[in-house]
Amino acid sequence: MARDNWIIDADNFDLNTGKDLLLLTDEALGFLDKDNSIQSFVIATKGIGKTMLLRLKREAMGGYVMIPESGIDKFAFSDNLSRDSVELFQDLHNVESIWSIAITMAVLKRVGHRFEEGNLSRFLAGLYANRQLGSVSEYFSHLIHADRDDFFRAKADLETTLVPVYKRAVSSPIAIFIDNIDEYFNRHLDPSAAESVAGVLEPELWYSSQMGLVLSFFNLHKFNHHVRLFASIRKEALLRYKRQQVLFQQVGERTIDLRYSRLDLERIFVNNVRREPKDRFVAPERLAKDPVASWFGFAMIKHKQVGAAEELFQYLVRHTLSRPRDLMQIGKALSRLDPGERSQDSLRRTVQEVSMDIVGTYMAEVRPHSKTLDLPRLLALVDTNALPRESLKAICCEYNTTGPDGADVRPGAAKARAADLEAMDCRSCGGTHVFSTLYKLGLLGHVVNEGSRRTRIQKFCLPGERTFEGDGILPDSELYLIHPILNAMIMERNRNYMGNRNKRNIVGDGLPWILDDEARPARKLRYCALKADLCGFSKLMDRGTSKALGVKRRLAEFSAAERELCEFVSHSDGDSVSIVERDAIKVADAAFRLLDLVKRLGLELRVALDCGPMTLVGEGEMMGRPFLVAARVEPLVEANQIWCTESFRKELVRRRGIYETVDLLDDVPPSLSPRLTPEGFSIGKRGQREIAVRLFRLKRD
């Protein structure tokens, strides 16, 4: 049976079976109200769901005569335009007239009106009599090829004949649905298109064709309220005219600006997850309570750089541009993973691969509306995800003074760069303001001060939100942030990027950002430490490297898996494992998992555990007594046992762990007899300060 979830193209979506997959905001529901006589135009960038909303609106308008009779009026691929046509229709009001002619002719033909001979010019009469034409897009496609004389005669017919007839001849409710006007004129935005092949090209037509429709129906609606028109308009086209405030305000109330909150996007994603076959869930018993965790088998994912656990959906949406289409792409790719293959690493790899595809498509979509940008070359110069303004200037200068091969593009550029940075005025440097472009595209964020001394809020623009703002302008900020969707592309081009990313903060719109302060004192936090060592590993090496290497590999795999659960895991020297984690239960669980693994390998293991304050002296670097105590106890532990200190036992009790402990003072092992003291057992090395602790053996029920 064909899958009906993770549908990317709205034209392939089955409304009969898939409505439960959709999420309709209050604004969308208001637009779909049959009695809503104000809103006509769905405004959004690509990937937000304009076509889907139009399809739902058509379904909601039962009882209306429809144009076209079935489906939505979509434009075919555009023909080449002559230079006369392009020059004529660069004028927004001429484009408005074409739409008005096309709409009135389509409506009058749909109601069966007949014009008397001579009422229309020969050109329009021929179009109206053509039985192959009937939709608005069909008339529009012919009208835009009209020569100058035919167009002005048709424009005169609009005023003297078409509008008067339109006012009195239409008395029943009619609904018109138009989509993909932007695609009809896409070739005019393609900088690689050649006029010898594509005809005369004029980028302004892409914008004026869409705004012309909005203006046309805004005026036609005054003449006849029986006719309703609903169309999709790219947000970039509407924003192009934002500076014409009167015009912008006039049409504003006729539009619905389609957008989704993070919660809306999560609901859409969950709706699609629920449609997965039951045998595709890792933990189907959790489906009702947590569908996403049920599908993957885990609800949290560890951020490798920061070391913190992150909610799974937050991780997914951070690697999108907050568009439903992006999540459908990610969900579709993840659904191909067999349940047995789903791990945090496989999820990361899949999301990174899809994020690169999303960026590639997005850059192709926005390229015509923004300054030319060689994104791969720029990203190769970026080596961290948190950049102060000085770093932006340095990278921008490097980008503008070197070519794709790294060679200077102007004499003396290398010498001038350092001097230029101090006095550089980014608004008048004459180069490409690459980070201003990234910011307007939503790929560069900044931090916003909302009153906290040390914490900021991260802010990224949504696609289309600031496309036409001035060049060379960035918001004033302490830091600028690289969008996570670019991570995979940058790591391919700059190997330093992964290790240089900020280690305190997860990057994402709306998330908090804690400022770094080099002068801040080291912080003490309570942690649990584990130290484990194989017994007799050197003898194993003596028997041959093959088995020893196999054991090393299994310990490395174990350590990699534990890193998803614990804050710090280290595997060194082939036979040693160290873990630091705040949760005592997690550490005890890891200890028994490691013990079980080693037993299956036919070997023996010693494990020691302690708990206490540890000092954060750097990003991810910790020092403290628990490390020292665990390292001193571990050589004393009997084979295949786990010993812990009293501090760890108390923390385990506080956390209500299921494990039991046996006081080793009640039955002193032979290895500890020489170390018995009134306080417990001495674990200090000869010649060093004595350390006395009470020890317990950890056991399972």
VEXDRENGU-97756 format. One record per residue (C-alpha): chain; x, y, z. Coordinates in steps of 0.5 Angstrom, whole numbers, padded with zeros to 4 digits. Each point is the difference from the previous one (the first is absolute). Example, Ala and Ser with C-alpha at 12.3 -4.5 7.8 and 13.67 -1.06 7.14 Angstrom:
// VEXDRENGU-97756
> ch/c1/c2/c3
> A/0025/-0009/0016
> A/0002/0007/-0002
This chain:
// VEXDRENGU-97756
> ch/c1/c2/c3
> A/0000/0000/0000
> A/0003/0007/-0002
> A/0002/0004/0006
> A/-0004/0006/0001
> A/0004/0004/0005
> A/0007/0004/-0001
> A/-0003/0003/-0006
> A/0004/0006/-0002
> A/-0004/0002/-0006
> A/-0007/0003/0001
> A/-0002/-0003/-0007
> A/0001/-0007/0002
> A/-0004/0001/0007
> A/-0006/-0004/0000
> A/-0005/0004/0004
> A/-0005/-0006/0001
> A/0004/-0004/0004
> A/0006/0005/0003
> A/-0004/0006/0003
> A/0002/-0003/0007
> A/0007/0002/-0002
> A/-0001/0007/-0001
> A/0000/0005/0006
> A/-0004/0006/-0002
> A/0002/0007/0005
> A/-0006/0004/0002
> A/0002/0005/-0006
> A/-0001/-0006/-0005
> A/-0006/-0002/0003
> A/-0003/0007/-0001
> A/0003/0001/-0007
> A/-0004/-0007/-0001
> A/-0007/0003/0002
> A/-0004/0000/-0006
> A/-0003/0007/0003
> A/0007/0003/0000
> A/-0001/0005/-0005
> A/0006/0004/0001
> A/0006/-0004/-0001
> A/0002/-0003/-0007
> A/0007/-0001/0000
> A/0005/-0005/0004
> A/0006/0004/0001
> A/0007/-0005/0001
> A/0006/-0002/-0002
> A/0001/-0007/-0003
> A/-0001/-0006/0004
> A/-0005/0003/0005
> A/-0006/-0003/-0003
> A/-0003/0005/-0005
> A/-0003/-0005/-0005
> A/-0003/-0004/0006
> A/-0004/0005/0003
> A/-0003/0002/-0007
> A/-0002/-0007/-0001
> A/-0003/0000/0007
> A/-0004/0007/-0002
> A/-0002/-0003/-0006
> A/-0003/-0006/0003
> A/-0003/0005/0005
> A/-0004/0004/-0005
> A/-0005/-0005/-0002
> A/-0006/0003/-0004
> A/0004/0005/-0003
> A/0001/-0001/-0008
> A/0008/-0001/0000
> A/0005/0002/-0005
> A/0003/-0004/-0002
> A/-0005/-0005/0000
> A/0004/-0005/0004
> A/0007/0001/0004
> A/0004/0006/0000
> A/0002/0005/-0006
> A/0007/-0001/-0001
> A/0005/0003/-0005
> A/0003/-0004/-0005
> A/0007/0001/-0002
> A/0001/0007/-0003
> A/0002/0002/-0007
> A/0005/0004/-0002
> A/-0002/0008/0000
> A/0002/0005/-0005
> A/0003/0006/0002
> A/-0006/0004/-0002
> A/-0004/-0004/0005
> A/0005/0001/0006
> A/0001/0007/-0001
> A/-0008/0001/0000
> A/-0001/-0005/0006
> A/0006/0003/0005
> A/-0006/0005/0001
> A/-0003/-0003/0006
> A/-0007/0004/-0002
> A/0000/-0004/-0007
> A/0001/-0006/0004
> A/-0006/0001/0004
> A/-0004/0001/-0006
> A/0002/-0006/-0003
> A/-0002/-0004/0006
> A/-0007/0004/0000
> A/-0001/-0002/-0007
> A/0002/-0007/0001
> A/-0005/0000/0006
> A/-0006/0003/-0003
> A/0001/-0004/-0006
> A/0000/-0007/0004
> A/-0006/0002/0004
> A/-0004/0002/-0006
> A/0001/-0006/-0004
> A/-0001/-0004/0006
> A/-0007/0003/0001
> A/-0001/-0001/-0007
> A/-0001/0007/-0002
> A/0000/0002/-0008
> A/0003/0006/-0003
> A/-0003/0003/-0006
> A/0004/0001/-0006
> A/0005/0006/0001
> A/-0001/0001/0007
> A/0007/-0002/0001
> A/0007/0001/-0004
> A/0002/-0005/-0005
> A/0005/-0003/0005
> A/-0004/0000/0006
> A/-0006/-0003/-0004
> A/0005/-0006/-0003
> A/0002/-0002/0007
> A/-0007/0000/0003
> A/-0003/-0004/-0006
> A/0006/-0005/0001
> A/-0003/-0006/0003
> A/0007/-0003/0002
> A/0000/0006/0005
> A/-0004/0001/0006
> A/0004/0001/0006
> A/0004/0006/0003
> A/0007/-0002/-0001
> A/-0002/-0002/-0007
> A/-0002/0007/-0002
> A/0005/0003/0004
> A/0006/-0004/-0004
> A/-0003/0002/-0007
> A/-0001/0007/0002
> A/0007/0001/0003
> A/0002/-0001/-0008
> A/-0004/0005/-0002
> A/0003/0005/-0005
> A/0000/0008/0003
> A/-0006/0002/-0005
> A/-0004/-0007/0002
> A/0001/0001/0008
> A/-0002/0008/0000
> A/-0007/-0002/-0004
> A/-0001/-0006/0005
> A/0001/0005/0006
> A/-0005/0005/-0004
> A/-0005/-0006/0000
> A/0001/-0002/0007
> A/-0002/0007/0002
> A/-0006/0001/-0005
> A/-0002/-0007/-0001
> A/0002/-0005/0005
> A/0000/0003/0007
> A/-0007/0003/-0002
> A/-0003/-0007/-0002
> A/0004/-0003/0006
> A/-0004/0004/0005
> A/-0007/-0002/-0003
> A/0001/-0007/-0003
> A/0003/-0004/0006
> A/-0006/-0001/0006
> A/0002/-0007/0002
> A/0006/-0001/0005
> A/0007/-0002/-0004
> A/0006/-0002/0003
> A/0007/0000/-0004
> A/0006/-0003/0003
> A/0007/0002/-0003
> A/0007/-0003/0002
> A/0007/0000/-0002
> A/0001/0007/-0004
> A/0007/0000/0003
> A/0002/-0006/-0004
> A/-0003/0002/-0006
> A/0005/0006/0000
> A/0006/-0003/0003
> A/0004/0000/-0006
> A/0001/0007/0001
> A/0003/0000/0006
> A/0005/-0005/-0002
> A/0007/0003/-0001
> A/0003/-0006/-0004
> A/-0006/0001/-0005
> A/0002/0002/-0007
> A/-0005/0005/-0004
> A/0002/-0004/-0006
> A/-0003/-0006/0003
> A/-0005/0003/0005
> A/-0003/0006/-0004
> A/0001/0007/0003
> A/0001/0000/0008
> A/-0002/0005/0005
> A/0000/-0002/0007
> A/-0005/0005/0002
> A/-0006/-0004/-0003
> A/0001/-0005/0005
> A/-0002/0005/0005
> A/-0005/0004/-0004
> A/-0004/-0006/-0002
> A/-0002/-0002/0007
> A/-0001/0007/0002
> A/-0004/0002/-0006
> A/-0005/-0006/0002
> A/-0001/0003/0007
> A/-0001/0007/-0003
> A/-0005/-0003/-0005
> A/-0005/-0004/0004
> A/0001/0006/0006
> A/-0004/0004/-0005
> A/-0004/-0005/-0004
> A/-0003/-0002/0007
> A/-0003/0007/0000
> A/-0004/-0001/-0006
> A/-0003/-0007/0002
> A/0000/-0004/0006
> A/-0003/-0006/-0002
> A/0007/-0002/-0003
> A/0005/-0002/0005
> A/0008/-0001/-0002
> A/0005/-0004/0004
> A/0007/-0001/-0002
> A/0007/-0001/0003
> A/0005/0005/0000
> A/0007/0000/0001
> A/0002/0004/0006
> A/0006/0003/-0003
> A/-0004/0003/-0005
> A/-0005/0003/0004
> A/0006/0003/0005
> A/0003/0003/-0007
> A/-0005/0005/0001
> A/0000/0002/0007
> A/0003/0006/-0001
> A/-0006/0003/-0003
> A/-0004/0000/0006
> A/-0007/0002/-0003
> A/0000/-0006/-0005
> A/0003/-0004/0006
> A/-0005/0001/0005
> A/-0006/0000/-0005
> A/0001/-0007/-0002
> A/0003/-0002/0007
> A/-0007/-0002/0003
> A/-0002/-0004/-0007
> A/0006/-0005/0002
> A/0002/-0006/0005
> A/0007/0000/0002
> A/0001/-0008/0001
> A/0005/-0001/0005
> A/0001/-0006/0006
> A/0002/0000/0007
> A/0005/-0005/0003
> A/-0006/-0003/0003
> A/-0004/0000/-0007
> A/0006/-0004/-0003
> A/0001/-0005/0005
> A/-0008/-0002/0000
> A/0001/0000/-0008
> A/0006/-0005/0001
> A/-0003/-0004/0005
> A/-0006/-0001/-0004
> A/0004/-0003/-0005
> A/0004/-0004/0005
> A/-0007/-0003/0002
> A/-0001/-0003/-0007
> A/0006/-0004/0000
> A/-0001/-0007/-0001
> A/0000/-0003/0007
> A/0006/-0005/-0001
> A/0004/0006/-0002
> A/0000/0003/0007
> A/0006/-0002/0005
> A/-0005/0000/0006
> A/-0007/0000/-0002
> A/-0002/-0001/0007
> A/0001/0007/0001
> A/-0004/0003/-0006
> A/-0005/0003/0004
> A/0004/0004/0005
> A/0006/0002/-0005
> A/-0001/-0002/-0007
> A/0007/0003/-0002
> A/0004/-0004/0006
> A/-0004/-0006/-0002
> A/0002/0001/-0008
> A/0007/0001/0002
> A/0001/-0004/0007
> A/0002/0006/0003
> A/-0002/0007/0002
> A/0006/0004/0001
> A/0006/0001/-0004
> A/0007/0001/0003
> A/0003/0007/-0003
> A/0007/-0003/-0001
> A/0004/0007/0000
> A/-0004/0003/0006
> A/-0001/-0007/0003
> A/-0007/0002/0002
> A/-0006/-0005/-0001
> A/-0005/0004/-0005
> A/-0007/-0002/-0002
> A/-0001/-0004/-0006
> A/-0005/0005/-0004
> A/0004/0006/0002
> A/0006/-0003/-0003
> A/-0003/-0002/-0006
> A/-0004/0007/-0001
> A/0007/0004/0001
> A/0003/-0003/-0006
> A/-0006/0002/-0004
> A/-0002/0007/-0003
> A/-0007/-0001/0005
> A/-0004/-0002/-0007
> A/-0005/-0006/0000
> A/0004/-0002/-0006
> A/0007/-0001/0003
> A/-0003/-0004/0006
> A/-0004/-0004/-0006
> A/0007/-0001/-0003
> A/0003/-0002/0006
> A/-0005/-0005/0003
> A/0000/-0003/-0007
> A/0007/-0002/0000
> A/0000/-0002/0007
> A/-0006/-0005/-0001
> A/0005/-0003/-0005
> A/0004/-0003/0006
> A/-0002/-0006/0002
> A/-0002/0000/0008
> A/0006/-0004/0001
> A/0005/0005/-0003
> A/-0003/0006/0004
> A/0005/0003/0005
> A/0002/0007/0002
> A/0006/-0001/-0005
> A/-0004/-0002/-0006
> A/-0005/0005/0001
> A/0005/0006/0000
> A/0003/-0003/-0006
> A/-0007/0000/-0004
> A/-0002/0007/0003
> A/0007/0003/-0002
> A/-0001/-0003/-0007
> A/-0007/0003/-0001
> A/0002/0006/0003
> A/0005/0001/-0006
> A/-0005/-0001/-0005
> A/-0005/0005/0003
> A/0005/0005/0000
> A/0002/-0001/-0007
> A/-0007/0000/-0002
> A/-0001/0006/0004
> A/0006/0004/-0003
> A/-0003/-0001/-0007
> A/-0007/0002/0002
> A/0003/0007/0003
> A/0006/0001/-0004
> A/-0004/0005/-0005
> A/-0003/0004/0006
> A/0007/0001/0003
> A/0007/0002/-0001
> A/0004/-0005/-0004
> A/0004/-0004/0005
> A/0005/-0006/-0001
> A/-0003/-0004/0007
> A/0005/-0006/-0001
> A/0006/0005/0000
> A/-0002/0004/0006
> A/-0002/-0006/0004
> A/0007/-0002/-0001
> A/0003/0006/0004
> A/-0005/-0001/0006
> A/0003/-0004/0005
> A/-0005/0001/0006
> A/-0007/0001/0001
> A/0000/0006/0005
> A/0004/0006/-0003
> A/0001/0007/0002
> A/-0001/0006/-0004
> A/0008/0000/-0001
> A/0000/-0007/-0003
> A/-0006/0002/-0005
> A/0004/0006/-0003
> A/0007/-0004/0000
> A/-0004/-0006/-0004
> A/-0004/0005/-0004
> A/0007/0003/-0002
> A/0003/-0006/-0002
> A/-0006/-0002/-0004
> A/0000/0006/-0004
> A/0008/0001/-0001
> A/0001/-0008/-0002
> A/-0003/-0004/-0006
> A/-0002/-0007/0000
> A/0007/-0002/-0001
> A/0002/0004/0006
> A/0004/0004/-0004
> A/0000/0008/0002
> A/-0005/0003/-0005
> A/0003/0007/0000
> A/0007/0002/0001
> A/0003/0001/0007
> A/-0007/-0003/0003
> A/0004/-0004/0005
> A/0004/0006/0003
> A/-0006/0004/0000
> A/-0005/-0005/0004
> A/0003/0001/0007
> A/0000/0008/-0001
> A/-0007/0000/-0003
> A/-0003/-0004/0006
> A/0001/0006/0005
> A/-0003/0005/-0004
> A/-0005/-0004/-0005
> A/-0007/0003/-0001
> A/-0004/-0006/-0002
> A/-0005/0004/-0003
> A/0004/0003/-0005
> A/0006/-0005/-0002
> A/-0003/-0001/-0007
> A/0001/-0008/0002
> A/-0006/-0005/0001
> A/-0002/0000/0007
> A/-0001/-0007/0001
> A/-0002/0000/0007
> A/-0005/0005/-0001
> A/-0003/-0005/-0006
> A/0000/-0006/0005
> A/-0003/0004/0005
> A/-0006/0002/-0005
> A/0000/-0007/-0002
> A/-0001/-0003/0007
> A/0006/-0003/0000
> A/0004/0004/0005
> A/-0003/0002/0007
> A/0002/0004/0005
> A/-0001/0001/0008
> A/-0006/0004/0003
> A/0001/0003/0007
> A/-0007/0000/0003
> A/0003/0003/0007
> A/0004/-0006/0003
> A/0007/0002/0002
> A/0003/-0007/-0003
> A/-0005/-0003/-0004
> A/-0003/0002/-0007
> A/-0005/-0003/-0005
> A/0002/-0002/-0007
> A/-0004/0003/-0006
> A/0000/-0003/-0007
> A/-0004/0003/-0006
> A/-0005/-0004/-0003
> A/0001/-0001/-0008
> A/-0003/0006/-0003
> A/-0001/0004/0006
> A/0006/0005/-0002
> A/0002/-0001/-0007
> A/-0001/0007/-0002
> A/0003/0003/0005
> A/0007/0005/-0001
> A/0006/-0003/-0002
> A/0006/0000/0005
> A/-0005/0000/0006
> A/0001/-0004/0006
> A/-0004/0000/0007
> A/0005/0003/0006
> A/0002/-0006/0004
> A/0005/-0003/0004
> A/0000/-0007/-0004
> A/-0002/-0002/-0007
> A/-0002/-0007/-0001
> A/0000/-0005/-0005
> A/-0006/-0004/-0002
> A/0001/-0007/0002
> A/-0003/-0002/-0007
> A/0007/0002/-0003
> A/0004/-0004/0005
> A/0001/-0006/-0005
> A/0002/0004/-0005
> A/0005/0004/0004
> A/0003/-0006/0003
> A/0001/-0003/-0007
> A/0004/0006/-0002
> A/0003/0002/0006
> A/0003/-0006/0005
> A/0001/0005/0006
> A/-0007/0002/0000
> A/-0003/-0006/0004
> A/0005/0001/0006
> A/0000/0007/0000
> A/-0008/0001/0001
> A/-0002/0003/0006
> A/0000/-0005/0006
> A/-0005/0003/0005
> A/-0006/0002/-0005
> A/-0005/-0004/-0005
> A/-0001/0004/-0006
> A/-0007/0001/-0002
> A/-0006/0006/0000
> A/-0003/0002/0006
> A/0005/-0004/0004
> A/0004/0003/0006
> A/0007/0002/-0001
> A/0005/0000/0006
> A/0005/0005/-0001
> A/0007/-0002/0001
> A/0004/0003/0005
> A/0008/-0001/0001
> A/0000/0003/0007
> A/-0005/-0004/0003
> A/0002/-0005/0006
> A/0000/-0007/-0001
> A/-0006/-0004/0002
> A/-0001/-0006/0004
> A/-0005/-0005/-0001
> A/-0002/-0006/0003
> A/0002/-0006/-0005
> A/0001/-0008/0000
> A/0006/-0003/-0003
> A/0001/-0007/-0002
> A/0007/-0003/-0001
> A/0000/-0007/-0004
> A/0006/-0004/-0002
> A/0001/-0007/-0003
> A/0003/-0005/0004
> A/0006/-0003/-0003
> A/0000/0003/-0007
> A/0008/0000/0000
> A/-0001/-0007/0000
> A/-0005/0000/-0006
> A/0005/0004/-0004
> A/0005/-0005/0001
> A/-0004/-0006/-0003
> A/-0001/0004/-0006
> A/-0003/0007/-0003
> A/-0006/-0003/-0004
> A/-0004/-0001/0007
> A/0003/0006/0003
> A/-0002/0005/-0006
> A/-0007/-0003/0000
> A/-0001/0001/0008
> A/0002/0007/-0001
> A/-0005/0001/-0006
> A/-0005/-0002/0004
> A/0002/0004/0006
> A/0000/0006/-0005
> A/-0007/-0002/-0002
> A/-0003/0000/0007
> A/0003/0007/0001
> A/-0003/0003/-0006
> A/-0007/-0003/0002
> A/0001/0003/0007
> A/0002/0007/-0002
> A/-0007/0000/-0002
> A/-0002/-0001/0007
> A/0005/0003/0004
> A/0003/0007/0000
> A/0008/-0002/0000
> A/0002/-0007/-0003
> A/0007/-0002/-0001
> A/0004/-0006/-0003
> A/0007/0000/0001
> A/0006/-0005/0000
> A/-0004/-0005/-0003
> A/-0003/-0003/0006
> A/-0002/0006/0004
> A/-0007/0004/0001
> A/-0001/0006/0003
> A/-0007/0003/0001
> A/-0003/0007/0004
> A/-0007/0001/0000
> A/-0004/0003/0005
> A/-0006/-0005/0001
> A/0003/-0006/0004
> A/-0005/-0005/-0003
> A/0002/0002/-0007
> A/0007/-0002/0003
> A/-0002/-0006/0003
> A/-0003/-0003/-0006
> A/0006/0002/-0004
> A/0004/-0004/0005
> A/-0004/-0006/-0001
> A/-0001/0000/-0007
> A/0008/0000/-0001
> A/0000/-0005/0005
> A/-0005/-0005/-0004
> A/0004/0002/-0007
> A/0007/-0002/0003
> A/-0003/-0007/0003
> A/-0003/-0001/-0007
> A/0007/0001/-0003
> A/0003/-0005/0005
> A/0004/0005/0004
> A/0000/0003/0007
> A/-0001/0007/0002
> A/0001/0005/0006
> A/-0005/0006/0001
> A/0001/0005/0006
> A/-0005/0006/0001
> A/0000/0006/0004
> A/-0004/0007/0000
> A/0001/0007/0002
> A/0002/0007/-0002
> A/0003/0001/-0006
> A/0003/0006/-0003
> A/-0001/0003/-0007
> A/0006/0003/-0002
> A/-0002/0001/-0008
> A/-0004/-0002/-0005
> A/-0002/-0008/0002
> A/0007/0000/0004
> A/-0001/-0003/0007
> A/0004/-0001/0006
> A/-0001/-0002/0007
> A/0000/-0005/0006
> A/-0005/-0006/-0003
> A/0005/-0001/-0006
> A/0006/-0001/0005
> A/-0004/-0004/0004
> A/-0003/-0005/-0005
> A/0007/-0001/-0003
> A/0003/-0002/0007
> A/-0006/-0005/0001
> A/0000/-0003/-0007
> A/0007/-0004/0001
> A/-0003/-0003/0007
> A/-0007/-0002/-0003
> A/0000/-0008/0000
> A/-0002/-0003/-0007
> A/-0007/0001/-0003
> A/-0002/0005/0005
> A/-0002/0007/0001
> A/0002/0004/0006
> A/-0002/0007/0002
> A/0001/0005/0006
> A/-0005/0002/0005
> A/-0001/0006/-0004
> A/-0002/-0003/-0006
> A/-0005/-0005/0004
> A/-0003/0006/0003
> A/-0001/0003/-0006
> A/-0003/-0006/-0003
> A/-0005/-0001/0006
> A/-0002/0008/-0001
> A/-0002/-0002/-0007
> A/-0003/-0006/0002
> A/0004/-0005/-0004
> A/-0002/-0007/-0001
> A/0007/-0003/0002
> A/0002/-0003/0007
> A/0006/0002/0003
> A/0004/-0005/0005
> A/0005/0003/0005
> A/0007/-0003/-0001
> A/0001/0002/0007
> A/-0004/-0006/0002
> A/0004/-0005/-0004
> A/0006/0003/-0002
> A/0003/-0003/-0006
> A/0008/-0002/0000
> A/0002/0005/-0004
> A/-0002/0005/0005
> A/0002/-0003/0006
> A/0007/0004/0001
> A/-0004/0007/-0002
> A/-0005/-0001/0006
> A/-0001/0007/0004
> A/-0004/0002/0005
> A/-0004/0005/-0005
> A/0000/-0006/-0005
> A/0005/-0002/-0005
> A/0007/0004/-0002
> A/0000/0001/-0008
> A/0006/0005/0000
> A/0007/-0002/-0004
> A/0006/-0001/0004
> A/0003/0007/0002
> A/-0006/0004/-0002
> A/-0005/0003/0005
> A/-0005/-0006/0003
> A/-0007/0000/-0003
> A/-0005/-0004/0004
> A/-0007/-0002/-0002
> A/-0005/-0005/0001
> A/-0001/-0005/-0006
> A/-0006/-0004/-0002
> A/-0002/-0005/-0005
> A/-0005/0001/-0005
> A/-0005/-0005/-0002
> A/-0006/-0002/-0004
> A/-0006/-0003/0003
